[in-house]
């Protein structure tokens, strides 16, 4: 007859559960390291794209400012505050600046 001590059985089951838990934790940590590496690559790409967008926004800001001032001067010229020729001249300069930036970005 074989007798199994209940205390020894419980200790064996606990040891088995601990081994399974350690293996599971190791697998989770390995997957977490892989995920963090991929996340770092994504963040680096995002930083690069954000830098490019900032650079282009800085380049186009003067053109947008010139265009808005030209539109304001054209509108005030229509009201009689400024000559129409000067207003059209400012508008043409702004448009030519915008066209040159677009050509340079291609």
Backbone bond lengths (Angstrom), bond angles and torsions (degrees), N, CA, C in turn:
res aa  C-N    CA-C-N  psi(-1)  N-CA   C-N-CA  omega(-1)  CA-C   N-CA-C  phi
1 X - - - 1.423 - - 1.517 110.75 -
2 X 1.294 114.33 137.97 1.461 120.13 -179.31 1.517 107.70 -107.16
3 X 1.287 114.12 128.75 1.461 118.05 176.43 1.525 108.93 -115.20
4 X 1.274 113.79 137.08 1.470 119.62 179.13 1.518 107.26 -113.54
5 X 1.309 112.03 126.68 1.460 117.65 178.07 1.527 108.69 -75.35
6 X 1.305 117.46 130.12 1.460 122.33 -177.36 1.526 111.50 -63.43
7 X 1.303 117.02 -37.23 1.462 121.53 178.49 1.526 110.82 -64.77
8 X 1.323 118.20 -43.23 1.462 122.11 178.55 1.523 111.00 -66.06
9 X 1.328 117.13 -37.06 1.467 121.37 177.53 1.522 111.18 -63.91
10 X 1.331 116.82 -44.42 1.460 120.77 178.65 1.531 111.82 -64.78
11 X 1.294 117.46 -41.35 1.470 121.30 177.44 1.526 110.12 -63.10
12 X 1.306 117.36 -42.37 1.470 121.07 177.33 1.516 112.13 -62.50
13 X 1.327 116.75 -42.62 1.468 120.09 177.73 1.531 111.61 -65.02
14 X 1.331 116.05 -39.74 1.469 119.68 177.19 1.523 111.61 -64.48
15 X 1.326 117.14 -40.51 1.465 119.94 177.48 1.530 111.10 -64.66
16 X 1.317 116.63 -41.19 1.458 120.96 177.05 1.535 111.23 -62.69
17 X 1.314 116.71 -42.89 1.465 121.17 178.16 1.533 110.64 -64.77
18 X 1.328 117.02 -38.10 1.466 120.46 178.59 1.523 110.71 -65.32
19 X 1.318 117.45 -41.09 1.469 120.92 178.25 1.525 110.43 -63.36
20 X 1.327 117.02 -44.38 1.466 120.82 178.06 1.527 110.35 -61.70
21 X 1.323 116.81 -41.83 1.461 121.30 179.44 1.526 111.79 -63.84
22 X 1.314 117.97 -40.98 1.476 121.65 178.55 1.527 110.23 -64.65
23 X 1.328 117.67 -42.94 1.467 121.05 178.42 1.519 110.00 -63.56
24 X 1.323 117.30 -44.35 1.466 121.51 178.76 1.529 111.03 -61.16
25 X 1.337 117.00 -43.84 1.466 121.09 178.82 1.531 111.34 -63.03
26 X 1.319 117.52 -38.14 1.465 120.83 178.79 1.527 110.65 -65.52
27 X 1.326 117.15 -40.87 1.468 120.60 178.53 1.523 110.66 -65.72
28 X 1.328 116.70 -42.58 1.469 120.65 178.56 1.524 110.57 -62.44
29 X 1.313 118.17 -42.65 1.473 121.35 179.74 1.529 111.20 -65.11
30 X 1.321 117.33 -39.32 1.466 120.03 178.25 1.527 110.41 -63.76
31 X 1.332 117.14 -42.85 1.465 120.16 177.26 1.520 111.60 -66.26
32 X 1.330 117.36 -35.63 1.451 121.25 178.85 1.525 111.43 -65.87
33 X 1.308 118.05 -39.64 1.464 121.76 177.82 1.533 109.98 -63.04
34 X 1.323 117.27 -43.57 1.466 121.31 177.93 1.523 110.82 -61.81
35 X 1.317 116.68 -42.88 1.458 121.14 179.84 1.519 111.17 -64.33
36 X 1.302 118.03 -41.41 1.465 121.68 179.60 1.521 110.86 -65.88
37 X 1.323 118.01 -38.23 1.462 120.52 176.64 1.521 111.29 -62.95
38 X 1.331 117.24 -43.43 1.462 120.66 177.86 1.522 111.08 -65.02
39 X 1.314 116.95 -38.36 1.463 121.18 178.55 1.524 111.15 -64.43
40 X 1.323 117.40 -38.35 1.464 120.69 177.17 1.523 111.14 -63.92
41 X 1.325 117.61 -39.25 1.467 120.67 177.49 1.528 110.24 -64.24
42 X 1.320 116.81 -42.78 1.467 120.81 179.53 1.528 110.24 -63.66
43 X 1.319 117.73 -42.34 1.461 120.87 179.07 1.524 111.92 -65.47
44 X 1.329 117.79 -37.30 1.463 120.79 176.44 1.528 110.69 -64.25
45 X 1.342 116.84 -42.76 1.462 120.49 177.35 1.524 111.00 -62.84
46 X 1.312 116.56 -40.98 1.462 120.99 179.08 1.523 110.75 -63.49
47 X 1.315 117.02 -40.01 1.458 121.01 178.57 1.531 110.67 -64.73
48 X 1.320 117.59 -39.23 1.461 121.52 178.30 1.524 110.76 -64.24
49 X 1.331 116.24 -46.83 1.459 120.47 -179.14 1.525 110.42 -64.70
50 X 1.316 117.28 -40.80 1.458 120.89 178.90 1.526 110.64 -63.25
51 X 1.311 117.37 -39.09 1.467 120.70 177.51 1.520 111.65 -63.43
52 X 1.327 117.02 -41.00 1.464 120.81 178.99 1.521 110.21 -65.02
53 X 1.318 116.48 -43.63 1.467 120.10 -179.68 1.525 110.35 -63.51
54 X 1.328 117.79 -41.24 1.460 121.35 179.15 1.525 110.28 -62.97
55 X 1.319 116.36 -42.29 1.460 120.51 -179.98 1.528 111.00 -62.34
56 X 1.329 116.49 -44.52 1.469 120.21 179.79 1.524 111.14 -67.37
57 X 1.317 117.38 -35.93 1.468 120.43 178.08 1.519 110.39 -66.22
58 X 1.339 116.30 -39.38 1.462 119.51 177.45 1.526 111.43 -65.51
59 X 1.348 116.90 -35.02 1.467 120.56 178.79 1.526 111.77 -69.32
60 X 1.319 116.95 -38.10 1.462 119.41 -174.68 1.522 113.51 -87.40
61 X 1.323 118.57 -12.03 1.460 120.65 -178.66 1.525 112.35 -59.63
62 X 1.337 120.56 -46.80 1.467 118.58 179.03 1.538 112.72 -61.65
63 X 1.310 116.51 -35.37 1.462 119.66 179.97 1.525 110.13 -66.34
64 X 1.317 115.86 -43.35 1.460 119.74 179.37 1.527 110.10 -65.26
65 X 1.332 116.74 -39.78 1.466 119.63 177.51 1.529 111.10 -63.09
66 X 1.351 116.59 -44.08 1.464 120.15 178.28 1.522 111.05 -62.96
67 X 1.306 116.20 -41.60 1.461 120.03 -179.28 1.526 110.91 -65.12
68 X 1.323 116.60 -42.19 1.465 118.77 179.79 1.518 111.02 -66.58
69 X 1.334 117.97 -39.21 1.468 119.31 177.55 1.519 110.84 -67.49
70 X 1.327 117.27 -34.41 1.458 120.14 177.43 1.520 111.27 -66.73
71 X 1.307 116.56 -40.66 1.467 119.88 178.31 1.523 109.93 -65.61
72 X 1.342 117.33 -40.68 1.465 120.45 178.08 1.518 110.45 -64.19
73 X 1.322 116.94 -43.79 1.471 119.15 -179.58 1.524 110.82 -67.91
74 X 1.333 116.55 -34.57 1.465 119.17 176.95 1.526 110.19 -66.09
75 X 1.309 116.28 -41.32 1.465 119.88 178.75 1.519 110.87 -65.85
76 X 1.337 116.75 -41.18 1.462 118.64 177.81 1.522 110.78 -69.50
77 X 1.334 117.00 -29.92 1.470 120.37 175.63 1.511 111.48 -66.30
78 X 1.305 115.63 -35.48 1.458 118.87 176.28 1.520 111.32 -66.71
79 X 1.319 116.77 -27.50 1.461 120.58 178.05 1.522 111.08 -80.70
80 X 1.319 117.93 -10.38 1.461 121.71 178.70 1.501 113.48 99.73
81 X 1.310 118.92 6.54 1.462 121.49 -179.21 1.528 112.42 -82.10
82 X 1.308 117.60 -17.53 1.462 121.35 -176.20 1.523 106.86 -149.07
83 X 1.296 117.18 157.19 1.456 118.93 -179.30 1.516 110.15 -72.35
84 X 1.289 116.57 148.39 1.461 121.44 -178.48 1.519 111.48 -67.73
85 X 1.308 117.29 -31.91 1.468 120.44 -179.37 1.529 110.27 -66.02
86 X 1.308 118.33 -42.19 1.465 121.21 178.89 1.525 110.41 -65.77
87 X 1.308 116.61 -37.67 1.463 120.34 178.69 1.516 110.93 -65.15
88 X 1.317 116.01 -45.74 1.461 119.71 178.70 1.524 111.21 -64.50
89 X 1.325 116.48 -35.34 1.459 120.76 178.41 1.536 110.33 -63.56
90 X 1.321 117.29 -45.14 1.473 120.51 178.02 1.520 111.63 -63.55
91 X 1.311 116.74 -39.98 1.464 121.06 178.99 1.529 110.51 -64.69
92 X 1.328 116.80 -42.05 1.463 120.83 179.16 1.533 110.98 -64.56
93 X 1.338 117.71 -39.92 1.467 120.60 177.59 1.525 111.16 -62.60
94 X 1.309 116.03 -41.97 1.467 119.96 -179.99 1.516 111.14 -65.15
95 X 1.317 116.61 -43.93 1.459 120.05 179.51 1.521 111.57 -64.91
96 X 1.331 117.13 -38.69 1.463 119.34 178.79 1.529 110.85 -67.05
97 X 1.332 117.18 -35.94 1.470 119.77 176.06 1.513 110.65 -63.74
98 X 1.332 116.95 -41.45 1.466 120.70 179.64 1.512 110.97 -65.27
99 X 1.325 116.96 -41.12 1.460 120.53 179.41 1.517 110.85 -64.41
100 X 1.333 117.32 -40.51 1.467 119.69 179.94 1.524 111.58 -66.33
101 X 1.329 117.98 -35.97 1.472 119.72 177.19 1.512 110.33 -67.94
102 X 1.311 117.11 -39.94 1.477 120.21 179.28 1.523 109.87 -63.95
103 X 1.343 117.54 -42.33 1.459 120.77 179.35 1.516 111.41 -64.84
104 X 1.328 117.54 -38.24 1.465 121.20 -179.63 1.512 112.59 -69.16
105 X 1.327 118.16 -26.94 1.468 121.61 -178.64 1.517 113.14 -82.43
106 X 1.313 118.60 -12.62 1.477 120.67 -179.08 1.474 111.73 -78.51
